[in-house]
């Protein structure tokens, strides 16, 4: 079941913004669900009416899990990348791993150049190439400090890669 935002009432987006701010930090809600875009956003719902996915014209912003947390789509990752202070909720990778990550392969610690200190294992993160381009979104397997400290092991389980450059 899919509906456009104008039939959902304004309070729903206020609630979604609050969840995003809690999960990703102040400003994330406004970046993901701008006030001036509410009527253009599409919400896919479960049969019970709970929001399941939120889409913009450019693509999926987020999925809303039964655990009350968002999982990022590529477009949501791009919006957060533009809005949040660097390097919050980002894992920055080098040239060597870029083509693999774009292709949807996981990020390994030895290829990470930077990671936001606030990242906790299980957080959704934006994977960014060192040039600054969003190349994937996924779930951090380690906290931000450990991602940088470890020489081996998976840092991010990539959910969506951006495809070839």
C-alpha positions in Angstrom: 0.0 0.0 0.0 1.5 3.3 -1.1 0.3 6.8 -0.2 1.4 10.4 -0.9 2.3 12.5 2.1 -0.6 15.0 1.7 -3.0 12.3 2.9 -0.9 11.4 6.0 -1.1 14.5 8.1 1.8 16.7 9.2 2.4 15.1 12.6 3.7 11.9 10.9 6.6 13.8 9.3 7.3 15.5 12.6 7.6 12.1 14.3 9.8 10.8 11.5 12.1 13.8 11.8 12.4 13.3 15.5 13.4 9.7 15.0 16.0 10.7 12.4 17.4 13.4 14.7 17.7 10.8 17.5 19.3 8.2 15.3 21.7 10.4 13.3 22.0 13.6 15.2 20.4 17.1 15.0 19.5 18.2 11.5 19.1 14.7 10.1 15.3 14.8 10.2 15.1 18.1 8.3 17.7 16.8 5.8 15.8 13.5 5.1 12.2 14.9 5.2 12.3 18.7 4.4 9.1 20.6 5.2 8.9 21.9 1.6 9.1 18.4 0.2 6.5 16.6 2.4 3.8 16.6 -0.3 6.2 15.0 -2.8 7.4 12.2 -0.6 5.8 8.8 -0.9 5.3 6.5 2.0 4.8 2.7 1.5 2.9 1.3 4.4 2.4 -2.2 5.9 -1.2 -3.6 5.8 -1.6 -2.2 9.4 -0.7 1.3 8.1 2.7 1.6 9.7 5.3 3.5 7.5 7.6 1.0 5.9 9.6 2.9 3.3 9.8 6.6 2.4 10.7 7.6 -1.2 11.6 10.9 -2.9 11.6 11.4 -6.6 15.4 10.6 -6.6 15.0 7.3 -4.8 14.5 5.6 -1.5 15.3 7.7 1.5 14.8 5.2 4.3 13.1 2.0 5.4 11.5 2.1 8.8 12.1 -1.1 10.7 9.9 -2.7 13.3 12.7 -1.9 15.8 11.9 1.8 15.3 15.2 2.6 13.4 15.8 3.7 9.9 17.9 1.9 7.4 19.3 4.3 4.8 18.7 4.2 1.0 21.2 5.7 -1.2 19.2 8.9 -1.6 18.9 9.2 2.2 22.6 8.7 2.5 23.3 11.5 0.0 21.0 13.8 2.0 22.7 13.0 5.3 26.1 13.4 3.7 25.1 16.9 2.6 23.6 17.9 6.0 25.7 16.4 8.8 28.9 17.7 10.0 31.9 15.8 8.6 32.7 12.9 9.3 29.5 12.1 11.3 28.0 8.7 10.4 30.4 8.3 7.5 33.0 5.7 6.7 35.5 7.1 4.2 37.3 4.6 1.9 40.2 4.8 -0.5 40.6 4.3 -4.2 41.6 0.6 -3.8 38.2 -0.5 -2.4 36.0 2.0 -4.2 34.9 -0.1 -7.2 34.1 -3.1 -5.0 32.1 -1.0 -2.5 30.2 0.7 -5.4 29.4 -2.8 -6.6 27.8 -3.7 -3.2 30.7 -5.5 -1.6 31.4 -5.0 2.1 33.9 -2.5 3.5 37.0 -3.9 5.3 38.8 -2.0 8.0 42.2 -1.9 6.3 40.7 0.3 3.5 39.1 2.9 5.7 40.7 6.3 5.9 38.2 8.0 8.3 35.1 7.1 10.4 32.8 9.1 12.6 33.7 8.7 16.3 30.0 8.5 17.2 29.4 5.4 15.1 28.3 2.4 17.2 28.2 -1.2 15.9 24.8 -1.7 14.3 24.4 1.9 13.2 23.5 2.7 9.6 26.3 4.7 7.9 27.1 6.4 4.7 30.1 5.1 2.8 32.0 7.9 1.1 34.9 7.8 -1.3 37.9 10.0 -0.2 36.9 12.5 -3.0 33.6 13.0 -1.1 31.1 11.1 -3.2 28.6 8.8 -1.6 29.3 5.3 -2.9 27.2 3.1 -0.6 25.1 2.8 2.5 25.1 0.0 5.1 25.4 -1.2 8.7 28.5 -0.6 10.7 29.9 -3.9 12.1 32.2 -2.1 14.5 32.3 1.3 16.4 34.0 4.2 14.7 37.2 4.0 16.7 37.6 0.2 16.1 37.0 0.6 12.4 40.1 2.8 12.3 42.1 0.7 14.8 41.6 -2.7 13.3 43.8 -3.9 10.4 41.5 -6.8 9.4 37.8 -7.6 9.5 34.6 -6.2 8.1 33.9 -2.6 9.0 30.6 -2.1 7.1 28.0 -4.6 5.8 27.0 -2.8 2.6 23.3 -2.9 1.9 23.3 -0.7 -1.3 26.2 0.2 -3.6 25.9 3.2 -5.9 27.0 1.3 -9.0 29.7 2.3 -11.4 31.0 5.8 -11.4 
